[in-house]
Amino acid sequence: MYPQLQLYIDGAWLNGDGREGEDVLNPATGKPLAHLPHASTDDLDQALEAAKKGFALWRATSAYDRARIIRKAADLLRERHEPIAKALVQEQGKVYAEARAEVITSADIIEWYAEEGRRSYGRIVPGRAKGTRQLVVPEPVGIVAAFTPWNFPVLTPARKIGGALAAGCSLILKASEETPGACVELVRCFADAGLPAGVLNLVFGVPSEVSEHLLAKDAVRKISFTGSIPVGKHLAALAAKGMKRTTMELGGHSPVVVFADADAEKAADTIAAFKYRNAGQVCISPTRFYVQEPVYKKFLNRFSEYAKAIRLGDGLETGVTMGPMANARRIDAMDTFVGDAKSHGAKIVSGGKRHGNQGFFYEPTIVTDVPDDAKVMRDEPFGPIAPIVTFKTFDEVVERANSLPYGLAAYAFTSSNATAAAIGEAIESGMVGVNSVAVSTPETPFGGVKESGHGSEGGIEGLGAYLNTKFISQG
């Protein structure tokens, strides 16, 4: 059931063959699934040379022909969604329904970029002198080095691959070593769709060694990274040495504001389902809940009912609604957040501890009476912990919501059009969902502000991230 793990360089699949590597674990059992080969320094250099050759060929390919190949890869991903989704569950832990949705959505992303790449328009600016033509022309930025995390092993690579290839760039992708299998199969879809050798290369290895080796190369002109803020800052600093373009999608700590005029129970149903998706291991997961005092009890009761009804287990088992954490580190992190909250006087309404003695399961957790200086209110939990507190006034909640150095996603619920408009403007965040959690679609920009990063994936902004602007004045 689980894919054979390989590197993909210059159109060839490469096995272990004496390379160093590591075991990939199933988080539901803690047992190995397969052994993953790491790319050697020579492999990375070979990938870079392949990307140079691939870029020269791919940028010269018409947008029409590029779109045909990219769209074929999307079709193959849809055809193969079931085995890929099952591999994703085994290595990452999320339930099958979520994994299937991720794979299907990834195909939509790739297809959208295939079409949008055909509409990468320039423009003619009227000249001041007769006979002068002024042309603004978009051109592919060059070779891209992309780095993706373990929480969305197909969707995050799909965003970077789709945007880069649609723009005419070549790509070296270093996907997560903890969740490699589904990404291997994603790349296989592109290979089987007829993508020329060298245009897309897939490597694995010690993250710092791979990134520092690739970012030191002049030929790499663009870095796209999704991951933690400290690593993002380090890569941005390395990129600055070579004036390389960057897109950084980093961590967040998404506030949820529930106003007294909202339907508190409907809001609780909507946001609780979103909270516990992928066991809370989502960068745009709602993580700080501010509920106006008049509806606090009603919201908390309904939210608690949802959390207590969640069934933990292996994501491939029927009836399971939340899988394990992705690794043992997340269990330790959850214990730290809960312990700190308790030390600050918080109450544990539900959960608060590890579940079972096999795998990396943690109970859906709700904490209340949490002061703003508790760790869970300051740092992104990236897990199934929901701190729910009260607020009194609009100005107060805006100040608290904006008090952290993060700004990726935020959510609000209200029945007032005026309040909806006001909170949408007041929240400092790259994405704001008002009476909605639909802040991530193929055709809309996805990205943050402040320490949550810069640049966007998705939408026309996601394509533009891989394009340079050239101005030609012709007399």
C-alpha positions as CSV (number, residue, x, y, z in Angstrom):
1,M,0.0,0.0,0.0
2,Y,2.8,2.4,0.8
3,P,4.9,3.8,-2.1
4,Q,8.5,3.0,-2.9
5,L,10.5,6.0,-1.7
6,Q,12.9,7.4,-4.3
7,L,14.6,10.6,-5.4
8,Y,13.7,12.1,-8.8
9,I,16.5,13.9,-10.6
10,D,16.8,14.7,-14.3
11,G,13.9,12.5,-15.2
12,A,15.2,9.4,-13.4
13,W,14.0,7.7,-10.2
14,L,16.9,6.9,-7.8
15,N,16.8,4.3,-5.0
16,G,18.9,4.1,-1.9
17,D,21.9,2.6,-3.6
18,G,24.2,3.2,-0.6
19,R,22.8,6.6,0.2
20,E,22.2,7.6,3.7
21,G,18.6,7.9,4.8
22,E,16.0,7.5,7.5
23,D,12.9,5.5,8.4
24,V,9.4,6.9,7.8
25,L,7.1,6.2,10.7
26,N,3.3,5.6,10.8
27,P,2.1,8.0,13.5
28,A,-0.8,5.8,14.3
29,T,1.5,3.0,15.4
30,G,4.9,4.5,15.7
31,K,6.3,1.7,13.5
32,P,8.4,2.1,10.3
33,L,6.6,2.2,6.9
34,A,9.7,2.4,4.7
35,H,13.2,3.7,4.4
36,L,13.8,7.1,2.7
37,P,17.0,7.8,0.8
38,H,18.7,11.1,1.3
39,A,20.3,13.1,-1.6
40,S,24.0,13.3,-1.4
41,T,25.9,16.5,-2.3
42,D,26.5,15.1,-5.7
43,D,22.8,14.4,-6.1
44,L,22.0,18.0,-5.3
45,D,24.6,19.2,-7.8
46,Q,23.1,16.9,-10.4
47,A,19.6,18.2,-9.6
48,L,20.9,21.7,-10.1
49,E,22.5,20.9,-13.5
50,A,19.3,19.2,-14.5
51,A,17.2,22.2,-13.4
52,K,19.4,24.5,-15.5
53,K,18.8,22.3,-18.6
54,G,15.2,21.9,-17.7
55,F,14.7,25.7,-17.4
56,A,16.2,26.4,-20.8
57,L,13.8,23.9,-22.4
58,W,10.7,24.8,-20.3
59,R,10.9,28.5,-20.6
60,A,11.0,28.1,-24.4
61,T,7.9,25.9,-24.4
62,S,4.7,27.8,-25.2
63,A,2.3,28.5,-22.4
64,Y,-0.2,26.4,-24.3
65,D,2.0,23.3,-24.4
66,R,3.0,23.8,-20.7
67,A,-0.6,24.0,-19.7
68,R,-1.4,20.7,-21.6
69,I,1.3,18.8,-19.6
70,I,0.4,20.4,-16.3
71,R,-3.3,19.7,-16.8
72,K,-2.5,16.1,-17.6
73,A,-0.7,15.8,-14.3
74,A,-3.8,17.1,-12.5
75,D,-5.9,14.5,-14.3
76,L,-3.5,11.7,-13.2
77,L,-3.6,12.9,-9.6
78,R,-7.4,12.7,-9.7
79,E,-7.3,9.2,-11.2
80,R,-4.8,8.0,-8.5
81,H,-6.3,9.9,-5.6
82,E,-7.3,6.8,-3.6
83,P,-3.9,5.1,-3.2
84,I,-2.2,8.5,-2.8
85,A,-4.6,9.5,-0.1
86,K,-4.1,6.2,1.7
87,A,-0.3,6.7,1.6
88,L,-0.9,10.2,3.0
89,V,-2.9,8.8,5.9
90,Q,-0.3,6.2,6.8
91,E,2.6,8.7,6.9
92,Q,0.9,11.8,8.2
93,G,-2.0,10.6,10.3
94,K,-5.0,12.7,9.1
95,V,-8.2,10.8,8.5
96,Y,-8.9,9.4,5.0
97,A,-11.7,11.9,4.2
98,E,-9.3,14.8,4.9
99,A,-6.5,13.1,2.9
100,R,-8.8,12.5,0.0
101,A,-10.0,16.1,0.0
102,E,-6.4,17.3,0.1
103,V,-5.4,15.2,-3.0
104,I,-8.5,16.3,-5.0
105,T,-7.9,19.9,-4.0
106,S,-4.3,19.6,-5.0
107,A,-5.4,18.5,-8.5
108,D,-7.7,21.6,-8.6
109,I,-4.7,23.8,-7.7
110,I,-2.5,22.3,-10.4
111,E,-5.3,22.6,-13.0
112,W,-6.0,26.2,-12.1
113,Y,-2.3,27.1,-12.5
114,A,-2.2,25.3,-15.9
115,E,-5.0,27.5,-17.1
116,E,-3.8,30.7,-15.4
117,G,-0.3,30.2,-16.9
118,R,-1.9,30.8,-20.4
119,R,-3.0,34.2,-19.1
120,S,0.3,35.6,-18.0
121,Y,-0.3,38.8,-19.8
122,G,2.1,41.7,-20.4
123,R,0.9,45.2,-21.6
124,I,1.8,48.0,-23.9
125,V,2.2,51.4,-22.3
126,P,1.7,54.4,-24.7
127,G,5.0,56.1,-25.5
128,R,5.6,59.8,-25.1
129,A,7.4,60.1,-28.5
130,K,6.0,59.0,-31.8
131,G,7.2,55.7,-32.9
132,T,8.2,54.5,-29.5
133,R,6.8,51.2,-28.2
134,Q,6.9,50.5,-24.4
135,L,6.4,46.9,-23.5
136,V,5.9,45.3,-20.1
137,V,6.8,41.6,-20.3
138,P,6.6,38.9,-17.7
139,E,9.4,36.4,-17.7
140,P,10.0,33.3,-15.5
141,V,12.3,34.0,-12.6
142,G,14.5,31.0,-13.2
143,I,15.3,27.9,-11.1
144,V,13.2,27.6,-7.9
145,A,14.2,25.8,-4.7
146,A,11.1,24.9,-2.8
147,F,10.7,23.5,0.7
148,T,7.5,22.0,2.1
149,P,6.4,20.7,5.5
150,W,4.8,17.5,6.8
151,N,1.3,18.7,7.6
152,F,0.0,18.9,4.0
153,P,2.3,16.6,2.0
154,V,0.5,16.9,-1.3
155,L,-1.3,20.3,-1.2
156,T,1.7,22.4,-0.2
157,P,4.0,20.9,-2.9
158,A,1.2,21.3,-5.4
159,R,1.0,25.0,-4.9
160,K,4.7,25.5,-5.4
161,I,5.0,23.1,-8.4
162,G,1.9,24.5,-10.0
163,G,2.9,28.1,-9.7
164,A,6.5,27.5,-10.8
165,L,5.8,25.3,-13.8
166,A,2.9,27.5,-15.0
167,A,5.3,30.5,-15.0
168,G,7.9,28.6,-17.0
169,C,10.4,27.9,-14.2
170,S,12.2,24.7,-13.3
171,L,12.1,23.4,-9.7
172,I,14.1,21.5,-7.1
173,L,11.6,20.4,-4.5
174,K,12.8,19.3,-1.0
175,A,9.7,17.8,0.6
176,S,9.3,16.7,4.2
177,E,11.3,13.6,5.2
178,E,8.6,12.6,7.6
179,T,5.8,12.5,4.9
180,P,7.6,11.7,1.6
181,G,5.4,9.0,0.0
182,A,2.4,11.0,-1.1
183,C,4.7,13.7,-2.6
184,V,6.7,11.0,-4.5
185,E,3.4,10.0,-6.1
186,L,2.5,13.6,-6.9
187,V,5.8,14.0,-8.7
188,R,5.2,10.7,-10.5
189,C,2.0,12.2,-11.9
190,F,4.1,15.0,-13.5
191,A,6.7,12.6,-14.8
192,D,4.0,10.3,-16.3
193,A,2.3,13.4,-17.8
194,G,5.3,13.9,-20.0
195,L,7.1,16.7,-18.1
196,P,10.6,17.1,-19.7
197,A,13.5,15.8,-17.7
198,G,15.1,18.3,-15.3
199,V,12.0,20.6,-15.1
200,L,10.9,19.1,-11.8
201,N,13.4,17.4,-9.4
202,L,12.5,15.9,-6.0
203,V,15.1,15.5,-3.2
204,F,15.2,14.6,0.5
205,G,17.9,15.0,3.1
206,V,18.9,16.8,6.3
207,P,16.9,20.0,5.8
208,S,19.7,22.5,6.8
209,E,22.3,20.8,4.6
210,V,20.0,20.7,1.6
211,S,18.9,24.3,1.9
212,E,22.3,25.8,2.6
213,H,23.8,23.9,-0.3
214,L,21.1,25.0,-2.8
215,L,20.7,28.6,-1.6
216,A,24.5,29.2,-2.0
217,K,24.2,28.5,-5.7
218,D,23.8,31.5,-8.0
219,A,21.7,29.6,-10.4
220,V,18.9,29.3,-7.9
221,R,16.9,32.6,-8.2
222,K,13.8,31.9,-6.2
223,I,13.0,30.3,-2.8
224,S,9.6,29.3,-1.7
225,F,9.3,28.0,1.9
226,T,6.4,26.8,4.0
227,G,7.3,26.1,7.6
228,S,8.3,27.6,10.9
229,I,9.2,31.3,11.5
230,P,12.7,30.6,12.8
231,V,13.6,28.5,9.8
232,G,11.9,30.9,7.4
233,K,14.0,33.8,8.8
234,H,17.2,31.8,8.4
235,L,16.4,30.9,4.8
236,A,15.4,34.5,4.0
237,A,18.8,35.7,5.4
238,L,20.6,33.1,3.2
239,A,18.5,34.2,0.2
240,A,19.3,37.9,0.8
241,K,23.0,37.2,0.3
242,G,22.3,36.4,-3.3
243,M,19.3,38.8,-3.7
244,K,17.1,35.8,-4.5
245,R,13.3,36.2,-4.6
246,T,11.4,34.7,-1.7
247,T,7.9,33.6,-0.8
248,M,7.6,32.8,2.9
249,E,4.5,31.1,4.3
250,L,5.3,30.8,8.0
251,G,3.5,30.2,11.3
252,G,0.5,32.0,12.7
253,H,-1.8,32.0,15.7
254,S,-5.2,32.6,14.3
255,P,-7.7,34.6,16.4
256,V,-11.4,33.8,16.3
257,V,-13.8,36.5,17.3
258,V,-17.4,35.6,18.1
259,F,-19.6,38.6,18.6
260,A,-22.8,38.6,20.8
261,D,-25.0,39.1,17.7
262,A,-23.7,35.9,16.0
263,D,-25.5,32.6,16.0
264,A,-23.2,31.2,18.7
265,E,-24.1,27.5,18.2
266,K,-23.7,27.7,14.4
267,A,-20.4,29.4,14.8
268,A,-19.3,26.8,17.3
269,D,-20.2,24.0,14.9
270,T,-18.3,25.6,12.0
271,I,-15.2,26.6,13.8
272,A,-14.9,23.4,16.0
273,A,-14.8,21.3,12.9
274,F,-12.2,23.5,11.4
275,K,-10.2,23.6,14.6
276,Y,-9.8,19.8,14.9
277,R,-9.1,19.2,11.2
278,N,-5.8,17.3,10.9
279,A,-5.6,17.3,14.8
280,G,-5.1,21.1,14.7
281,Q,-1.9,20.7,12.7
282,V,-2.8,23.4,10.2
283,C,-1.1,26.8,9.8
284,I,-4.5,28.5,9.4
285,S,-6.1,26.5,12.2
286,P,-8.2,28.7,14.6
287,T,-6.1,28.9,17.8
288,R,-7.3,31.7,20.0
289,F,-11.0,32.0,20.7
290,Y,-12.4,35.3,21.9
291,V,-16.2,35.1,22.6
292,Q,-18.3,38.1,23.7
293,E,-19.7,37.6,27.2
294,P,-23.4,37.3,26.4
295,V,-22.9,34.2,24.2
296,Y,-19.9,32.7,25.8
297,K,-21.6,29.9,27.7
298,K,-23.7,28.9,24.7
299,F,-20.7,28.8,22.4
300,L,-18.6,26.9,24.9
301,N,-21.2,24.3,25.5
302,R,-21.7,23.6,21.8
303,F,-18.0,23.6,21.1
304,S,-17.4,21.1,24.0
305,E,-20.1,18.8,22.7
306,Y,-18.3,18.7,19.3
307,A,-14.9,18.0,20.9
308,K,-16.2,15.3,23.2
309,A,-17.9,13.5,20.2
310,I,-14.6,13.2,18.2
311,R,-13.5,9.6,17.8
312,L,-9.7,9.1,17.8
313,G,-8.0,6.4,15.9
314,D,-6.1,5.3,12.8
315,G,-7.2,7.5,9.9
316,L,-8.0,4.5,7.7
317,E,-10.5,3.1,10.1
318,T,-14.2,3.7,9.5
319,G,-15.9,6.1,11.9
320,V,-12.6,7.7,13.0
321,T,-12.9,11.5,13.0
322,M,-9.4,12.6,14.2
323,G,-6.1,10.8,13.7
324,P,-2.8,11.0,15.6
325,M,-0.4,13.9,15.9
326,A,2.3,13.6,13.1
327,N,5.2,12.8,15.4
328,A,6.2,12.4,19.1
329,R,7.5,16.0,19.2
330,R,3.9,17.2,18.9
331,I,2.8,15.2,21.9
332,D,5.5,16.7,24.1
333,A,4.5,20.2,22.8
334,M,0.9,19.6,23.7
335,D,1.8,18.5,27.3
336,T,3.9,21.7,27.6
337,F,1.0,23.9,26.5
338,V,-1.5,22.3,28.8
339,G,0.9,22.3,31.8
340,D,1.7,25.9,31.3
341,A,-2.0,26.8,31.0
342,K,-2.8,25.0,34.3
343,S,0.1,26.8,36.0
344,H,-1.6,30.1,34.9
345,G,-4.9,29.0,36.5
346,A,-6.7,27.7,33.4
347,K,-9.4,25.1,33.6
348,I,-9.4,22.0,31.4
349,V,-12.9,21.5,30.1
350,S,-12.1,18.4,28.0
351,G,-9.1,16.4,27.0
352,G,-5.7,17.6,28.2
353,K,-3.7,14.4,27.9
354,R,-2.3,11.8,25.6
355,H,-4.7,9.1,24.3
356,G,-3.7,5.4,24.5
357,N,-0.3,3.8,24.6
358,Q,0.4,3.3,20.9
359,G,1.0,6.0,18.3
360,F,0.9,9.7,18.8
361,F,-2.7,10.4,19.8
362,Y,-3.7,13.5,21.9
363,E,-7.2,14.2,23.1
364,P,-9.2,17.1,21.7
365,T,-8.6,19.7,24.4
366,I,-10.5,22.8,25.5
367,V,-9.1,25.2,28.1
368,T,-10.9,28.2,29.6
369,D,-10.0,31.0,32.0
370,V,-6.7,31.4,30.2
371,P,-4.8,34.7,30.8
372,D,-3.3,36.4,27.7
373,D,0.2,35.7,29.0
374,A,-0.2,31.9,29.0
375,K,1.9,30.1,26.4
376,V,-1.1,28.8,24.5
377,M,-2.3,32.4,24.0
378,R,1.1,33.6,22.8
379,D,2.6,30.7,20.8
380,E,1.0,28.7,18.0
381,P,0.0,25.3,19.6
382,F,-0.2,23.5,16.2
383,G,-2.4,20.8,17.8
384,P,-5.8,20.0,19.1
385,I,-5.9,22.6,21.9
386,A,-8.6,25.3,21.9
387,P,-8.3,28.1,24.5
388,I,-11.6,29.9,24.8
389,V,-11.9,33.2,26.6
390,T,-14.3,36.1,26.9
391,F,-14.2,39.8,25.7
392,K,-16.3,42.8,26.3
393,T,-15.9,45.4,23.6
394,F,-14.9,45.6,19.9
395,D,-11.8,47.8,20.6
396,E,-10.6,45.4,23.3
397,V,-10.8,42.3,21.2
398,V,-9.1,44.0,18.2
399,E,-6.3,45.0,20.4
400,R,-5.9,41.5,21.8
401,A,-6.2,39.8,18.5
402,N,-3.6,42.1,17.0
403,S,-1.2,41.9,19.9
404,L,1.0,39.1,18.6
405,P,3.7,39.4,15.9
406,Y,1.7,36.9,13.7
407,G,-0.8,37.7,10.9
408,L,-1.6,34.6,8.8
409,A,-5.4,34.0,9.2
410,A,-8.2,35.2,11.4
411,Y,-11.9,34.5,11.7
412,A,-15.0,36.4,13.0
413,F,-18.7,35.7,13.4
414,T,-21.4,38.3,13.5
415,S,-24.9,39.0,12.0
416,S,-24.1,42.7,11.5
417,N,-22.9,43.9,8.1
418,A,-21.3,46.9,9.8
419,T,-19.4,44.8,12.3
420,A,-18.4,42.3,9.6
421,A,-16.8,45.2,7.6
422,A,-15.2,46.8,10.6
423,I,-13.6,43.6,11.9
424,G,-12.4,42.6,8.4
425,E,-10.6,46.0,8.2
426,A,-9.3,46.0,11.8
427,I,-7.7,42.6,12.0
428,E,-4.0,42.5,11.0
429,S,-3.9,39.4,9.0
430,G,-3.2,38.2,5.4
431,M,-6.5,36.3,5.3
432,V,-9.7,37.0,7.2
433,G,-12.8,34.8,7.2
434,V,-16.0,36.5,8.3
435,N,-18.8,34.0,8.9
436,S,-16.7,31.7,6.8
437,V,-13.6,29.5,7.0
438,A,-13.0,29.4,3.2
439,V,-9.7,31.3,3.2
440,S,-7.8,28.8,1.1
441,T,-8.9,28.1,-2.5
442,P,-6.9,27.7,-5.7
443,E,-8.0,31.0,-7.2
444,T,-7.4,33.2,-4.2
445,P,-4.1,34.5,-2.6
446,F,-2.8,32.6,0.4
447,G,-0.2,34.3,2.6
448,G,0.5,36.3,5.8
449,V,1.8,39.5,7.1
450,K,4.1,40.5,10.0
451,E,6.2,37.5,11.1
452,S,3.8,35.1,9.3
453,G,5.8,35.8,6.2
454,H,5.4,37.6,2.9
455,G,4.2,36.8,-0.6
456,S,1.3,34.7,-1.7
457,E,0.5,31.3,-3.1
458,G,-2.7,30.8,-5.0
459,G,-4.5,33.2,-7.3
460,I,-2.8,35.5,-9.8
461,E,-0.5,36.5,-7.0
462,G,0.8,33.0,-6.7
463,L,1.7,33.0,-10.4
464,G,3.3,36.4,-10.2
465,A,5.6,35.2,-7.4
466,Y,7.5,33.2,-10.1
467,L,7.7,35.9,-12.7
468,N,10.1,38.8,-13.2
469,T,8.8,42.0,-14.8
470,K,10.8,43.3,-17.8
471,F,10.3,46.7,-19.4
472,I,11.3,47.1,-23.1
473,S,11.4,50.6,-24.6
474,Q,11.7,50.3,-28.4
475,G,12.2,53.4,-30.6
